[in-house]
Amino acid sequence: MDTTASPRVLVIGLDPYRVPGPWDPEPPAKAIEAGLAKFAEHGVGVETCLIGLDGSDDVEAVVGNALRAHPWKCVTVGGGLRHSDDQVGLLEQVIKLIRRYAPDAAIAFNSTPDTTYEAAARWLGCQ
């Protein structure tokens, strides 16, 4: 990934390796990686903030630190946080943190990990 582009987009999502359950985290991890590669292809700086559902993260601290790291143009929230009724409280917490620490950033939502760039590009005007 192009690390020379200044970060303009923060992607907040679930770390597939830290989601409990009997499932294979490799396919979503590869999809996340492919989605992030599109940012480099378009010269748009991106960073990720992946949180676990295994209880190992202080969500407020991890997400808050990521949001304070740069003046973000856009924060994209991944589908893993939105597509599960079990994660509604976590989604609300993340949105609250975005509003607190990145109030000027657009908030985008991808439909799948490989559409993360397209979600952010809608708000960056670089489709």
Chimera marker file (.cmm) of the C-alpha trace (Angstrom):
<marker_set name="trace">
<marker id="1" x="0.000" y="0.000" z="0.000" r="1" g="1" b="0" radius="0.5"/>
<marker id="2" x="1.228" y="3.515" z="-0.786" r="1" g="1" b="0" radius="0.5"/>
<marker id="3" x="2.364" y="4.914" z="2.540" r="1" g="1" b="0" radius="0.5"/>
<marker id="4" x="3.613" y="8.202" z="1.055" r="1" g="1" b="0" radius="0.5"/>
<marker id="5" x="0.115" y="9.617" z="0.553" r="1" g="1" b="0" radius="0.5"/>
<marker id="6" x="-0.995" y="11.555" z="3.595" r="1" g="1" b="0" radius="0.5"/>
<marker id="7" x="-3.840" y="9.802" z="5.368" r="1" g="1" b="0" radius="0.5"/>
<marker id="8" x="-7.189" y="11.292" z="4.468" r="1" g="1" b="0" radius="0.5"/>
<marker id="9" x="-9.437" y="8.350" z="5.218" r="1" g="1" b="0" radius="0.5"/>
<marker id="10" x="-9.793" y="6.289" z="8.360" r="1" g="1" b="0" radius="0.5"/>
<marker id="11" x="-11.482" y="2.914" z="8.042" r="1" g="1" b="0" radius="0.5"/>
<marker id="12" x="-13.006" y="1.587" z="11.261" r="1" g="1" b="0" radius="0.5"/>
<marker id="13" x="-14.067" y="-2.029" z="11.264" r="1" g="1" b="0" radius="0.5"/>
<marker id="14" x="-13.838" y="-5.390" z="12.908" r="1" g="1" b="0" radius="0.5"/>
<marker id="15" x="-10.596" y="-7.323" z="12.997" r="1" g="1" b="0" radius="0.5"/>
<marker id="16" x="-11.628" y="-10.653" z="11.455" r="1" g="1" b="0" radius="0.5"/>
<marker id="17" x="-8.942" y="-12.460" z="13.450" r="1" g="1" b="0" radius="0.5"/>
<marker id="18" x="-10.513" y="-11.289" z="16.709" r="1" g="1" b="0" radius="0.5"/>
<marker id="19" x="-14.151" y="-12.127" z="16.039" r="1" g="1" b="0" radius="0.5"/>
<marker id="20" x="-15.093" y="-15.140" z="18.154" r="1" g="1" b="0" radius="0.5"/>
<marker id="21" x="-16.740" y="-18.140" z="16.645" r="1" g="1" b="0" radius="0.5"/>
<marker id="22" x="-16.024" y="-21.121" z="14.506" r="1" g="1" b="0" radius="0.5"/>
<marker id="23" x="-15.297" y="-19.380" z="11.214" r="1" g="1" b="0" radius="0.5"/>
<marker id="24" x="-12.446" y="-18.722" z="8.807" r="1" g="1" b="0" radius="0.5"/>
<marker id="25" x="-11.148" y="-15.137" z="9.144" r="1" g="1" b="0" radius="0.5"/>
<marker id="26" x="-8.980" y="-15.386" z="6.002" r="1" g="1" b="0" radius="0.5"/>
<marker id="27" x="-11.641" y="-14.509" z="3.373" r="1" g="1" b="0" radius="0.5"/>
<marker id="28" x="-12.758" y="-11.271" z="5.073" r="1" g="1" b="0" radius="0.5"/>
<marker id="29" x="-9.133" y="-10.362" z="5.889" r="1" g="1" b="0" radius="0.5"/>
<marker id="30" x="-8.180" y="-10.758" z="2.227" r="1" g="1" b="0" radius="0.5"/>
<marker id="31" x="-11.245" y="-8.751" z="1.163" r="1" g="1" b="0" radius="0.5"/>
<marker id="32" x="-10.257" y="-5.933" z="3.543" r="1" g="1" b="0" radius="0.5"/>
<marker id="33" x="-6.734" y="-5.970" z="2.135" r="1" g="1" b="0" radius="0.5"/>
<marker id="34" x="-8.043" y="-5.838" z="-1.445" r="1" g="1" b="0" radius="0.5"/>
<marker id="35" x="-10.368" y="-2.980" z="-0.582" r="1" g="1" b="0" radius="0.5"/>
<marker id="36" x="-7.550" y="-0.990" z="1.001" r="1" g="1" b="0" radius="0.5"/>
<marker id="37" x="-5.293" y="-1.569" z="-2.017" r="1" g="1" b="0" radius="0.5"/>
<marker id="38" x="-7.679" y="0.557" z="-4.101" r="1" g="1" b="0" radius="0.5"/>
<marker id="39" x="-6.753" y="3.588" z="-1.999" r="1" g="1" b="0" radius="0.5"/>
<marker id="40" x="-3.087" y="3.217" z="-3.003" r="1" g="1" b="0" radius="0.5"/>
<marker id="41" x="-4.091" y="2.720" z="-6.639" r="1" g="1" b="0" radius="0.5"/>
<marker id="42" x="-5.871" y="6.088" z="-6.511" r="1" g="1" b="0" radius="0.5"/>
<marker id="43" x="-3.190" y="7.861" z="-4.446" r="1" g="1" b="0" radius="0.5"/>
<marker id="44" x="-5.476" y="8.353" z="-1.442" r="1" g="1" b="0" radius="0.5"/>
<marker id="45" x="-3.934" y="7.892" z="1.981" r="1" g="1" b="0" radius="0.5"/>
<marker id="46" x="-5.765" y="5.509" z="4.288" r="1" g="1" b="0" radius="0.5"/>
<marker id="47" x="-5.314" y="4.058" z="7.729" r="1" g="1" b="0" radius="0.5"/>
<marker id="48" x="-7.286" y="1.375" z="9.485" r="1" g="1" b="0" radius="0.5"/>
<marker id="49" x="-8.602" y="0.976" z="12.983" r="1" g="1" b="0" radius="0.5"/>
<marker id="50" x="-9.686" y="-2.627" z="13.369" r="1" g="1" b="0" radius="0.5"/>
<marker id="51" x="-11.250" y="-3.578" z="16.666" r="1" g="1" b="0" radius="0.5"/>
<marker id="52" x="-11.841" y="-7.006" z="18.102" r="1" g="1" b="0" radius="0.5"/>
<marker id="53" x="-14.959" y="-8.555" z="19.524" r="1" g="1" b="0" radius="0.5"/>
<marker id="54" x="-12.890" y="-10.751" z="21.801" r="1" g="1" b="0" radius="0.5"/>
<marker id="55" x="-12.897" y="-8.212" z="24.648" r="1" g="1" b="0" radius="0.5"/>
<marker id="56" x="-9.231" y="-7.282" z="24.198" r="1" g="1" b="0" radius="0.5"/>
<marker id="57" x="-9.867" y="-3.684" z="23.108" r="1" g="1" b="0" radius="0.5"/>
<marker id="58" x="-10.836" y="-0.597" z="25.037" r="1" g="1" b="0" radius="0.5"/>
<marker id="59" x="-12.954" y="0.639" z="22.132" r="1" g="1" b="0" radius="0.5"/>
<marker id="60" x="-13.141" y="4.207" z="23.399" r="1" g="1" b="0" radius="0.5"/>
<marker id="61" x="-9.338" y="4.418" z="23.654" r="1" g="1" b="0" radius="0.5"/>
<marker id="62" x="-8.468" y="2.557" z="20.444" r="1" g="1" b="0" radius="0.5"/>
<marker id="63" x="-10.992" y="4.333" z="18.216" r="1" g="1" b="0" radius="0.5"/>
<marker id="64" x="-10.493" y="7.679" z="19.953" r="1" g="1" b="0" radius="0.5"/>
<marker id="65" x="-6.720" y="7.525" z="19.447" r="1" g="1" b="0" radius="0.5"/>
<marker id="66" x="-7.137" y="6.666" z="15.762" r="1" g="1" b="0" radius="0.5"/>
<marker id="67" x="-9.598" y="9.504" z="15.246" r="1" g="1" b="0" radius="0.5"/>
<marker id="68" x="-7.293" y="12.030" z="16.932" r="1" g="1" b="0" radius="0.5"/>
<marker id="69" x="-4.239" y="10.919" z="14.900" r="1" g="1" b="0" radius="0.5"/>
<marker id="70" x="-5.019" y="13.056" z="11.821" r="1" g="1" b="0" radius="0.5"/>
<marker id="71" x="-7.568" y="15.549" z="10.531" r="1" g="1" b="0" radius="0.5"/>
<marker id="72" x="-9.635" y="13.018" z="8.560" r="1" g="1" b="0" radius="0.5"/>
<marker id="73" x="-11.609" y="13.988" z="5.460" r="1" g="1" b="0" radius="0.5"/>
<marker id="74" x="-13.690" y="10.830" z="5.706" r="1" g="1" b="0" radius="0.5"/>
<marker id="75" x="-14.239" y="8.016" z="8.179" r="1" g="1" b="0" radius="0.5"/>
<marker id="76" x="-15.598" y="4.816" z="6.678" r="1" g="1" b="0" radius="0.5"/>
<marker id="77" x="-17.421" y="2.414" z="8.973" r="1" g="1" b="0" radius="0.5"/>
<marker id="78" x="-17.232" y="-1.236" z="7.942" r="1" g="1" b="0" radius="0.5"/>
<marker id="79" x="-20.190" y="-3.518" z="7.454" r="1" g="1" b="0" radius="0.5"/>
<marker id="80" x="-19.253" y="-5.857" z="10.273" r="1" g="1" b="0" radius="0.5"/>
<marker id="81" x="-20.265" y="-3.127" z="12.678" r="1" g="1" b="0" radius="0.5"/>
<marker id="82" x="-23.545" y="-2.453" z="10.890" r="1" g="1" b="0" radius="0.5"/>
<marker id="83" x="-24.823" y="-5.788" z="9.668" r="1" g="1" b="0" radius="0.5"/>
<marker id="84" x="-25.261" y="-7.471" z="13.022" r="1" g="1" b="0" radius="0.5"/>
<marker id="85" x="-28.039" y="-6.710" z="15.457" r="1" g="1" b="0" radius="0.5"/>
<marker id="86" x="-25.611" y="-7.828" z="18.169" r="1" g="1" b="0" radius="0.5"/>
<marker id="87" x="-23.295" y="-4.902" z="17.346" r="1" g="1" b="0" radius="0.5"/>
<marker id="88" x="-25.798" y="-2.006" z="17.463" r="1" g="1" b="0" radius="0.5"/>
<marker id="89" x="-24.369" y="-0.674" z="20.730" r="1" g="1" b="0" radius="0.5"/>
<marker id="90" x="-20.828" y="-0.845" z="19.361" r="1" g="1" b="0" radius="0.5"/>
<marker id="91" x="-21.893" y="0.924" z="16.159" r="1" g="1" b="0" radius="0.5"/>
<marker id="92" x="-23.531" y="3.693" z="18.189" r="1" g="1" b="0" radius="0.5"/>
<marker id="93" x="-20.368" y="4.057" z="20.279" r="1" g="1" b="0" radius="0.5"/>
<marker id="94" x="-18.194" y="4.333" z="17.150" r="1" g="1" b="0" radius="0.5"/>
<marker id="95" x="-20.482" y="6.956" z="15.571" r="1" g="1" b="0" radius="0.5"/>
<marker id="96" x="-20.475" y="8.947" z="18.823" r="1" g="1" b="0" radius="0.5"/>
<marker id="97" x="-16.653" y="8.871" z="18.862" r="1" g="1" b="0" radius="0.5"/>
<marker id="98" x="-16.465" y="9.995" z="15.226" r="1" g="1" b="0" radius="0.5"/>
<marker id="99" x="-18.710" y="12.963" z="15.977" r="1" g="1" b="0" radius="0.5"/>
<marker id="100" x="-16.619" y="13.841" z="19.053" r="1" g="1" b="0" radius="0.5"/>
<marker id="101" x="-13.108" y="13.509" z="17.614" r="1" g="1" b="0" radius="0.5"/>
<marker id="102" x="-13.616" y="14.061" z="13.873" r="1" g="1" b="0" radius="0.5"/>
<marker id="103" x="-16.643" y="16.351" z="13.664" r="1" g="1" b="0" radius="0.5"/>
<marker id="104" x="-15.681" y="17.717" z="10.243" r="1" g="1" b="0" radius="0.5"/>
<marker id="105" x="-15.129" y="14.304" z="8.650" r="1" g="1" b="0" radius="0.5"/>
<marker id="106" x="-17.692" y="12.795" z="6.334" r="1" g="1" b="0" radius="0.5"/>
<marker id="107" x="-18.985" y="9.406" z="7.450" r="1" g="1" b="0" radius="0.5"/>
<marker id="108" x="-19.205" y="6.736" z="4.767" r="1" g="1" b="0" radius="0.5"/>
<marker id="109" x="-20.462" y="3.169" z="4.800" r="1" g="1" b="0" radius="0.5"/>
<marker id="110" x="-19.206" y="0.418" z="2.529" r="1" g="1" b="0" radius="0.5"/>
<marker id="111" x="-21.382" y="-2.455" z="1.395" r="1" g="1" b="0" radius="0.5"/>
<marker id="112" x="-18.539" y="-4.985" z="1.364" r="1" g="1" b="0" radius="0.5"/>
<marker id="113" x="-14.831" y="-4.753" z="2.264" r="1" g="1" b="0" radius="0.5"/>
<marker id="114" x="-13.895" y="-4.403" z="-1.397" r="1" g="1" b="0" radius="0.5"/>
<marker id="115" x="-16.126" y="-1.307" z="-1.801" r="1" g="1" b="0" radius="0.5"/>
<marker id="116" x="-14.415" y="0.683" z="0.959" r="1" g="1" b="0" radius="0.5"/>
<marker id="117" x="-12.610" y="2.985" z="-1.473" r="1" g="1" b="0" radius="0.5"/>
<marker id="118" x="-15.788" y="3.667" z="-3.415" r="1" g="1" b="0" radius="0.5"/>
<marker id="119" x="-17.624" y="4.535" z="-0.195" r="1" g="1" b="0" radius="0.5"/>
<marker id="120" x="-14.968" y="7.077" z="0.794" r="1" g="1" b="0" radius="0.5"/>
<marker id="121" x="-14.590" y="8.393" z="-2.760" r="1" g="1" b="0" radius="0.5"/>
<marker id="122" x="-18.244" y="9.466" z="-2.775" r="1" g="1" b="0" radius="0.5"/>
<marker id="123" x="-17.330" y="11.989" z="-0.089" r="1" g="1" b="0" radius="0.5"/>
<marker id="124" x="-13.856" y="12.895" z="-1.338" r="1" g="1" b="0" radius="0.5"/>
<marker id="125" x="-15.069" y="13.747" z="-4.825" r="1" g="1" b="0" radius="0.5"/>
<marker id="126" x="-12.545" y="11.413" z="-6.468" r="1" g="1" b="0" radius="0.5"/>
<marker id="127" x="-14.632" y="8.669" z="-8.027" r="1" g="1" b="0" radius="0.5"/>
<link id1="1" id2="2" r="1" g="1" b="0" radius="0.2"/>
<link id1="2" id2="3" r="1" g="1" b="0" radius="0.2"/>
<link id1="3" id2="4" r="1" g="1" b="0" radius="0.2"/>
<link id1="4" id2="5" r="1" g="1" b="0" radius="0.2"/>
<link id1="5" id2="6" r="1" g="1" b="0" radius="0.2"/>
<link id1="6" id2="7" r="1" g="1" b="0" radius="0.2"/>
<link id1="7" id2="8" r="1" g="1" b="0" radius="0.2"/>
<link id1="8" id2="9" r="1" g="1" b="0" radius="0.2"/>
<link id1="9" id2="10" r="1" g="1" b="0" radius="0.2"/>
<link id1="10" id2="11" r="1" g="1" b="0" radius="0.2"/>
<link id1="11" id2="12" r="1" g="1" b="0" radius="0.2"/>
<link id1="12" id2="13" r="1" g="1" b="0" radius="0.2"/>
<link id1="13" id2="14" r="1" g="1" b="0" radius="0.2"/>
<link id1="14" id2="15" r="1" g="1" b="0" radius="0.2"/>
<link id1="15" id2="16" r="1" g="1" b="0" radius="0.2"/>
<link id1="16" id2="17" r="1" g="1" b="0" radius="0.2"/>
<link id1="17" id2="18" r="1" g="1" b="0" radius="0.2"/>
<link id1="18" id2="19" r="1" g="1" b="0" radius="0.2"/>
<link id1="19" id2="20" r="1" g="1" b="0" radius="0.2"/>
<link id1="20" id2="21" r="1" g="1" b="0" radius="0.2"/>
<link id1="21" id2="22" r="1" g="1" b="0" radius="0.2"/>
<link id1="22" id2="23" r="1" g="1" b="0" radius="0.2"/>
<link id1="23" id2="24" r="1" g="1" b="0" radius="0.2"/>
<link id1="24" id2="25" r="1" g="1" b="0" radius="0.2"/>
<link id1="25" id2="26" r="1" g="1" b="0" radius="0.2"/>
<link id1="26" id2="27" r="1" g="1" b="0" radius="0.2"/>
<link id1="27" id2="28" r="1" g="1" b="0" radius="0.2"/>
<link id1="28" id2="29" r="1" g="1" b="0" radius="0.2"/>
<link id1="29" id2="30" r="1" g="1" b="0" radius="0.2"/>
<link id1="30" id2="31" r="1" g="1" b="0" radius="0.2"/>
<link id1="31" id2="32" r="1" g="1" b="0" radius="0.2"/>
<link id1="32" id2="33" r="1" g="1" b="0" radius="0.2"/>
<link id1="33" id2="34" r="1" g="1" b="0" radius="0.2"/>
<link id1="34" id2="35" r="1" g="1" b="0" radius="0.2"/>
<link id1="35" id2="36" r="1" g="1" b="0" radius="0.2"/>
<link id1="36" id2="37" r="1" g="1" b="0" radius="0.2"/>
<link id1="37" id2="38" r="1" g="1" b="0" radius="0.2"/>
<link id1="38" id2="39" r="1" g="1" b="0" radius="0.2"/>
<link id1="39" id2="40" r="1" g="1" b="0" radius="0.2"/>
<link id1="40" id2="41" r="1" g="1" b="0" radius="0.2"/>
<link id1="41" id2="42" r="1" g="1" b="0" radius="0.2"/>
<link id1="42" id2="43" r="1" g="1" b="0" radius="0.2"/>
<link id1="43" id2="44" r="1" g="1" b="0" radius="0.2"/>
<link id1="44" id2="45" r="1" g="1" b="0" radius="0.2"/>
<link id1="45" id2="46" r="1" g="1" b="0" radius="0.2"/>
<link id1="46" id2="47" r="1" g="1" b="0" radius="0.2"/>
<link id1="47" id2="48" r="1" g="1" b="0" radius="0.2"/>
<link id1="48" id2="49" r="1" g="1" b="0" radius="0.2"/>
<link id1="49" id2="50" r="1" g="1" b="0" radius="0.2"/>
<link id1="50" id2="51" r="1" g="1" b="0" radius="0.2"/>
<link id1="51" id2="52" r="1" g="1" b="0" radius="0.2"/>
<link id1="52" id2="53" r="1" g="1" b="0" radius="0.2"/>
<link id1="53" id2="54" r="1" g="1" b="0" radius="0.2"/>
<link id1="54" id2="55" r="1" g="1" b="0" radius="0.2"/>
<link id1="55" id2="56" r="1" g="1" b="0" radius="0.2"/>
<link id1="56" id2="57" r="1" g="1" b="0" radius="0.2"/>
<link id1="57" id2="58" r="1" g="1" b="0" radius="0.2"/>
<link id1="58" id2="59" r="1" g="1" b="0" radius="0.2"/>
<link id1="59" id2="60" r="1" g="1" b="0" radius="0.2"/>
<link id1="60" id2="61" r="1" g="1" b="0" radius="0.2"/>
<link id1="61" id2="62" r="1" g="1" b="0" radius="0.2"/>
<link id1="62" id2="63" r="1" g="1" b="0" radius="0.2"/>
<link id1="63" id2="64" r="1" g="1" b="0" radius="0.2"/>
<link id1="64" id2="65" r="1" g="1" b="0" radius="0.2"/>
<link id1="65" id2="66" r="1" g="1" b="0" radius="0.2"/>
<link id1="66" id2="67" r="1" g="1" b="0" radius="0.2"/>
<link id1="67" id2="68" r="1" g="1" b="0" radius="0.2"/>
<link id1="68" id2="69" r="1" g="1" b="0" radius="0.2"/>
<link id1="69" id2="70" r="1" g="1" b="0" radius="0.2"/>
<link id1="70" id2="71" r="1" g="1" b="0" radius="0.2"/>
<link id1="71" id2="72" r="1" g="1" b="0" radius="0.2"/>
<link id1="72" id2="73" r="1" g="1" b="0" radius="0.2"/>
<link id1="73" id2="74" r="1" g="1" b="0" radius="0.2"/>
<link id1="74" id2="75" r="1" g="1" b="0" radius="0.2"/>
<link id1="75" id2="76" r="1" g="1" b="0" radius="0.2"/>
<link id1="76" id2="77" r="1" g="1" b="0" radius="0.2"/>
<link id1="77" id2="78" r="1" g="1" b="0" radius="0.2"/>
<link id1="78" id2="79" r="1" g="1" b="0" radius="0.2"/>
<link id1="79" id2="80" r="1" g="1" b="0" radius="0.2"/>
<link id1="80" id2="81" r="1" g="1" b="0" radius="0.2"/>
<link id1="81" id2="82" r="1" g="1" b="0" radius="0.2"/>
<link id1="82" id2="83" r="1" g="1" b="0" radius="0.2"/>
<link id1="83" id2="84" r="1" g="1" b="0" radius="0.2"/>
<link id1="84" id2="85" r="1" g="1" b="0" radius="0.2"/>
<link id1="85" id2="86" r="1" g="1" b="0" radius="0.2"/>
<link id1="86" id2="87" r="1" g="1" b="0" radius="0.2"/>
<link id1="87" id2="88" r="1" g="1" b="0" radius="0.2"/>
<link id1="88" id2="89" r="1" g="1" b="0" radius="0.2"/>
<link id1="89" id2="90" r="1" g="1" b="0" radius="0.2"/>
<link id1="90" id2="91" r="1" g="1" b="0" radius="0.2"/>
<link id1="91" id2="92" r="1" g="1" b="0" radius="0.2"/>
<link id1="92" id2="93" r="1" g="1" b="0" radius="0.2"/>
<link id1="93" id2="94" r="1" g="1" b="0" radius="0.2"/>
<link id1="94" id2="95" r="1" g="1" b="0" radius="0.2"/>
<link id1="95" id2="96" r="1" g="1" b="0" radius="0.2"/>
<link id1="96" id2="97" r="1" g="1" b="0" radius="0.2"/>
<link id1="97" id2="98" r="1" g="1" b="0" radius="0.2"/>
<link id1="98" id2="99" r="1" g="1" b="0" radius="0.2"/>
<link id1="99" id2="100" r="1" g="1" b="0" radius="0.2"/>
<link id1="100" id2="101" r="1" g="1" b="0" radius="0.2"/>
<link id1="101" id2="102" r="1" g="1" b="0" radius="0.2"/>
<link id1="102" id2="103" r="1" g="1" b="0" radius="0.2"/>
<link id1="103" id2="104" r="1" g="1" b="0" radius="0.2"/>
<link id1="104" id2="105" r="1" g="1" b="0" radius="0.2"/>
<link id1="105" id2="106" r="1" g="1" b="0" radius="0.2"/>
<link id1="106" id2="107" r="1" g="1" b="0" radius="0.2"/>
<link id1="107" id2="108" r="1" g="1" b="0" radius="0.2"/>
<link id1="108" id2="109" r="1" g="1" b="0" radius="0.2"/>
<link id1="109" id2="110" r="1" g="1" b="0" radius="0.2"/>
<link id1="110" id2="111" r="1" g="1" b="0" radius="0.2"/>
<link id1="111" id2="112" r="1" g="1" b="0" radius="0.2"/>
<link id1="112" id2="113" r="1" g="1" b="0" radius="0.2"/>
<link id1="113" id2="114" r="1" g="1" b="0" radius="0.2"/>
<link id1="114" id2="115" r="1" g="1" b="0" radius="0.2"/>
<link id1="115" id2="116" r="1" g="1" b="0" radius="0.2"/>
<link id1="116" id2="117" r="1" g="1" b="0" radius="0.2"/>
<link id1="117" id2="118" r="1" g="1" b="0" radius="0.2"/>
<link id1="118" id2="119" r="1" g="1" b="0" radius="0.2"/>
<link id1="119" id2="120" r="1" g="1" b="0" radius="0.2"/>
<link id1="120" id2="121" r="1" g="1" b="0" radius="0.2"/>
<link id1="121" id2="122" r="1" g="1" b="0" radius="0.2"/>
<link id1="122" id2="123" r="1" g="1" b="0" radius="0.2"/>
<link id1="123" id2="124" r="1" g="1" b="0" radius="0.2"/>
<link id1="124" id2="125" r="1" g="1" b="0" radius="0.2"/>
<link id1="125" id2="126" r="1" g="1" b="0" radius="0.2"/>
<link id1="126" id2="127" r="1" g="1" b="0" radius="0.2"/>
</marker_set>
